[in-house]
């Protein structure tokens, strides 16, 4: 009885009976439909009467599907009808999803496709700026007004222009991720459209930290935060990127060979620098540390994920940024700029690129400044290339009548 099909009172609808289960006074019925589609007979299971399926309603749906088939539009089958209904339900859910609710989906994607330090930085942007400002806003309602609100808040906080670009860039990538998956129906606006400069604009530091300023910063850090002083001193001694200091582990400091290896750097290359005497002295009290542990940790034992707060505190205490425009303000990155400026006075172009970890000559050329005295001497020396008879000779120019 289970596998036997019975015709219903409606054309194209059949059913089979459950051997034991009853629905009312009759055995429970499982309904199925059969119809022609593109010249072939197609069958589709619908469901049990005990689940609310009624033959008359199934027949009405089948008639609607047949009309769609003739008109060449969807849905043409019960499967397509279910899928379109599910999409409509999902679309309604998408319309109400907020930035906070969508963030885990994006973070999972970023964790699979990006370097750890990249998605951790985006996570920091979300935690400190995006969520507090726009977290409760529905993705589909993030328009220019909401962008203006975010940019205004970032500007009011006196963040560096490039920092604002990075934070708004994180939001743009989240919305692009949602747009590509049809969660939103509008692509995110460009940086220009929201009043944020694009990445092509210069973000280079122009302030060189002087010897006296360096000494003042390190002395004060030693008083209030020895851990912050250590990583800051290391930056002054190497010119490394701050992320390279964050990720440095004891296995990367090979005192026997006299080298430090920065693995998987910003440009995805590993590079080595020599351990100078001041660097060796900096690590002299830390012998025997576990190879996998971080070389620089905060007072609470956690590795650094952003530049020491105490560094910014000391710069403010010493009034080093008072009255300075944004590109002349001292940030932790100013240390790298200052080191590069000093090394450029003593190293050739190739060595400077190796020490600083630059791939392109253009980066190094920003720090190469000409020797004016050498230029004058070189120009004066050109005289010897002139023929003797031409030296001091007055050339008469024939006038044209």
C-alpha positions in Angstrom: 0.0 0.0 0.0 2.9 2.4 0.8 4.2 2.5 -2.8 0.8 2.5 -4.6 -0.3 5.7 -6.1 -4.0 6.8 -6.2 -5.6 9.4 -8.5 -7.1 12.4 -6.7 -10.2 14.3 -7.8 -7.9 16.9 -9.4 -6.0 16.4 -12.7 -2.3 16.0 -12.2 -2.6 15.3 -8.5 -2.0 11.9 -7.0 -1.3 10.5 -3.5 -0.2 7.4 -1.6 -1.5 6.3 1.8 0.6 5.9 5.0 0.3 2.3 6.2 -0.4 3.2 9.9 -0.7 6.9 10.4 -4.1 8.5 10.1 -5.2 12.0 9.4 -8.7 12.3 10.7 -10.7 9.2 9.8 -8.6 8.4 6.8 -5.0 7.3 6.4 -2.6 10.1 6.0 -1.9 11.0 2.4 1.3 12.0 0.7 0.6 14.2 -2.4 2.6 14.4 -5.6 2.1 16.2 -8.9 2.9 15.3 -12.5 2.9 17.6 -15.5 4.6 18.3 -18.8 7.6 20.7 -18.9 9.7 21.3 -22.0 8.2 18.2 -23.6 9.1 16.0 -20.7 6.9 14.6 -17.9 8.0 16.0 -14.6 7.0 14.8 -11.1 7.4 16.6 -7.8 6.6 15.5 -4.2 4.5 18.0 -2.3 4.0 16.7 1.2 1.6 15.0 3.7 -1.9 16.0 4.4 -1.1 16.0 8.1 1.4 18.8 7.4 -1.4 21.0 6.0 -1.3 20.0 2.3 -4.7 20.0 0.6 -5.3 18.6 -2.9 -7.4 21.5 -4.0 -4.7 24.1 -3.1 -2.0 22.0 -4.8 -4.2 22.0 -7.9 -4.6 25.7 -7.8 -0.8 26.2 -7.5 -0.3 23.7 -10.4 -2.7 25.7 -12.6 -0.7 28.9 -11.8 2.6 27.2 -12.7 1.2 26.0 -16.0 0.1 29.6 -16.8 3.7 30.7 -16.0 5.1 28.0 -18.3 3.0 29.3 -21.2 3.9 32.9 -20.4 7.6 32.0 -20.1 8.1 33.4 -16.6 8.9 31.9 -13.2 8.1 30.0 -11.2 7.4 27.1 -13.5 7.8 24.3 -10.9 7.0 23.8 -7.3 10.8 23.6 -6.6 11.3 27.1 -8.1 8.3 28.3 -6.2 9.8 27.2 -2.9 13.2 28.6 -3.8 11.7 32.0 -4.7 9.7 32.0 -1.5 12.9 31.2 0.5 14.7 34.0 -1.3 11.9 36.4 -0.5 12.1 35.4 3.2 15.9 35.8 3.1 15.5 39.2 1.4 13.2 40.4 4.2 15.8 39.3 6.7 18.6 41.0 4.8 16.6 44.2 4.8 16.6 44.3 8.6 20.2 43.1 9.3 22.4 45.6 11.1 26.1 46.3 10.8 26.7 44.6 14.2 24.7 41.5 13.0 26.5 41.3 9.7 30.1 41.8 11.0 30.7 38.1 12.0 30.0 37.1 8.4 32.6 39.5 7.1 35.1 38.7 9.8 34.9 35.0 9.0 35.6 35.9 5.3 38.5 38.2 6.2 40.0 35.6 8.5 40.1 33.2 5.5 41.4 35.6 2.9 43.6 38.1 4.7 46.8 38.2 6.8 46.2 38.1 10.5 47.5 41.6 11.1 45.1 42.9 8.4 41.9 41.5 9.8 42.9 42.2 13.3 43.3 45.9 12.4 39.9 45.8 10.7 38.5 44.2 13.9 40.0 47.1 15.9 38.4 49.6 13.6 35.0 47.9 14.0 35.3 47.7 17.8 36.4 51.2 18.5 34.7 53.2 15.7 32.3 51.5 13.4 30.2 49.6 15.9 29.7 52.4 18.4 28.8 54.8 15.6 26.8 52.7 13.1 26.4 49.2 14.7 22.7 49.4 15.2 22.0 50.8 11.7 20.6 48.5 9.1 23.1 47.8 6.3 20.6 49.0 3.7 20.1 52.2 5.5 23.8 53.2 5.6 23.6 56.1 3.1 25.6 59.3 2.8 24.1 60.8 6.0 25.5 57.9 8.0 28.9 58.2 6.2 28.9 61.9 7.1 28.2 61.0 10.7 31.1 58.6 10.9 33.6 60.9 9.1 32.5 63.8 11.3 33.1 61.7 14.4 36.6 60.5 13.2 37.5 64.1 12.3 36.4 65.4 15.7 38.6 62.9 17.4 41.6 64.5 15.6 42.6 61.2 13.9 45.3 61.3 11.2 43.9 61.6 7.7 45.3 58.2 6.7 43.7 56.6 9.8 40.4 58.0 8.8 40.9 56.5 5.3 41.7 53.1 6.8 38.7 53.1 9.1 36.3 54.2 6.4 38.0 51.7 4.1 37.1 48.9 6.5 33.4 49.9 6.4 33.6 50.1 2.6 34.9 46.6 2.4 32.2 45.3 4.7 29.5 46.9 2.6 31.1 45.7 -0.6 31.1 42.1 0.8 27.4 42.5 1.5 26.7 44.0 -1.9 28.4 41.2 -3.7 26.2 38.7 -1.8 23.1 40.7 -2.6 22.5 41.5 1.1 22.4 45.2 0.1 21.3 46.7 -3.1 23.7 49.6 -3.4 27.5 49.6 -3.7 29.4 51.7 -1.1 30.4 55.2 -2.1 33.9 56.2 -3.1 36.3 58.0 -0.7 36.0 61.1 -2.7 32.2 61.1 -2.5 32.2 60.9 1.3 34.9 63.6 1.6 37.8 61.2 2.5 41.0 61.4 0.4 41.9 58.3 -1.6 45.0 56.2 -0.9 46.9 58.0 -3.7 47.4 61.1 -1.5 50.6 61.4 0.4 50.7 60.2 3.9 54.4 60.6 4.5 55.6 62.0 7.7 57.5 65.3 7.4 58.6 65.7 11.1 62.0 64.4 12.0 62.4 63.7 15.7 65.5 65.5 17.0 68.1 63.9 19.3 66.9 66.0 22.2 63.3 65.0 21.6 64.2 61.4 21.3 66.1 61.5 24.6 63.2 63.3 26.3 60.7 60.7 25.0 62.7 57.7 26.1 63.6 59.1 29.5 60.0 59.8 30.3 58.8 56.5 29.0 61.4 54.7 31.2 59.7 56.4 34.2 56.1 55.6 33.5 56.2 52.5 31.2 59.4 50.4 30.9 57.7 48.0 28.5 56.6 50.9 26.2 60.2 52.4 26.5 61.7 49.1 25.3 59.7 48.7 22.1 60.1 52.5 21.4 63.8 52.3 21.9 63.9 49.2 19.5 62.1 51.3 16.9 64.6 54.1 17.2 67.5 51.6 16.9 66.1 49.8 13.8 63.5 51.9 12.0 61.3 48.9 11.8 57.6 49.0 11.0 55.5 49.0 14.2 53.8 45.8 13.0 57.2 44.1 12.7 57.9 44.9 16.3 54.5 43.6 17.3 55.1 40.3 15.6 58.7 39.8 16.5 59.3 36.6 18.5 62.4 35.4 20.4 63.1 32.7 17.7 63.6 35.6 15.3 66.4 37.1 17.4 69.5 35.1 16.7 72.3 36.5 18.9 74.7 33.7 17.8 74.5 34.8 14.2 74.1 38.4 15.1 70.9 38.9 13.1 67.2 39.7 13.6 64.7 38.3 11.1 61.4 40.1 10.4 59.2 37.4 8.9 56.3 38.0 6.6 56.5 41.8 6.6 54.1 44.3 5.1 55.3 43.6 1.6 55.2 39.8 2.3 59.0 39.5 2.2 61.2 38.4 5.1 64.3 40.5 5.8 67.2 40.6 8.2 69.1 43.3 10.0 72.3 43.1 11.9 72.2 43.2 15.7 74.2 46.3 16.7 75.7 46.7 20.1 72.8 48.9 21.4 70.3 46.3 20.2 72.2 43.5 21.9 72.3 45.5 25.1 68.5 46.0 24.9 67.9 42.2 24.9 70.7 41.2 27.2 68.5 40.7 30.2 66.0 38.5 28.3 68.1 35.4 27.5 66.3 32.1 27.7 62.8 33.3 26.7 60.5 30.8 25.0 61.2 30.9 21.3 57.5 31.3 20.4 56.9 34.1 22.9 56.7 37.7 21.7 59.8 39.8 22.1 57.7 42.8 23.2 54.8 42.6 25.6 52.8 45.1 27.6 52.7 45.3 31.4 49.8 42.9 31.5 51.8 40.3 29.6 49.8 40.6 26.3 51.5 41.3 23.0 51.2 44.7 21.4 48.5 45.2 18.8 48.9 49.0 18.5 51.6 51.5 19.4 52.0 52.1 23.2 49.4 54.5 24.6 52.2 55.8 26.9 54.1 57.0 23.8 51.2 59.2 22.8 50.8 60.3 26.4 54.5 61.4 26.6 54.4 63.2 23.3 51.4 65.2 24.7 53.1 65.8 28.0 56.2 67.2 26.3 54.0 69.4 24.1 55.8 68.2 21.0 52.8 68.5 18.7 51.5 71.8 19.9 50.7 74.0 16.9 51.9 71.4 14.4 49.9 70.6 11.2 48.9 66.9 10.8 51.9 65.7 8.7 54.3 67.4 11.2 52.8 65.8 14.3 54.9 63.1 16.0 53.3 59.6 15.8 55.0 56.3 16.4 55.5 56.0 12.6 57.5 59.3 12.8 60.3 57.1 14.4 60.7 55.1 11.2 60.7 58.3 9.1 63.3 59.8 11.4 65.5 56.7 11.2 65.3 56.5 7.5 66.2 60.2 7.2 69.4 59.6 9.3 70.4 56.4 7.5 70.0 58.0 4.1 73.0 60.3 5.1 75.3 57.3 5.4 74.0 54.4 3.3 73.8 53.9 -0.4 70.5 53.4 -2.1 70.6 49.6 -2.1 71.6 49.3 1.5 69.0 51.8 2.6 66.3 49.7 0.8 67.5 46.5 2.5 67.6 47.9 6.0 64.2 49.6 5.7 62.5 46.8 3.8 61.5 48.7 0.7 60.9 47.1 -2.6 60.8 50.2 -4.7 63.4 52.8 -5.4 60.8 55.5 -5.1 60.3 54.9 -1.4 64.1 55.3 -0.7 64.4 58.3 -3.0 62.1 60.3 -0.7 65.0 60.3 1.8 67.9 60.8 -0.5 68.9 64.5 -0.5 71.6 65.9 -2.7 74.9 67.2 -1.5 74.9 70.9 -2.6 78.7 71.3 -2.3 79.3 68.2 -4.3 77.0 69.5 -7.0 78.9 72.8 -7.2 82.2 71.0 -7.5 80.9 68.7 -10.1 79.6 71.6 -12.2 82.9 73.5 -11.9 84.8 70.4 -13.0 83.0 70.4 -16.3 85.3 73.2 -17.4 88.1 70.7 -18.0 86.1 69.1 -20.8 86.2 72.3 -22.8 88.9 72.6 -25.5 91.8 74.9 -24.5 91.2 77.3 -27.4 87.6 77.7 -26.3 88.4 78.8 -22.8 87.7 82.4 -22.2 86.9 82.9 -25.9 84.3 85.5 -26.6 81.8 84.4 -29.1 80.5 87.1 -31.3 76.9 86.7 -32.4 76.2 87.9 -35.9 73.3 90.3 -35.9 70.6 89.7 -38.4 69.8 92.9 -40.4 
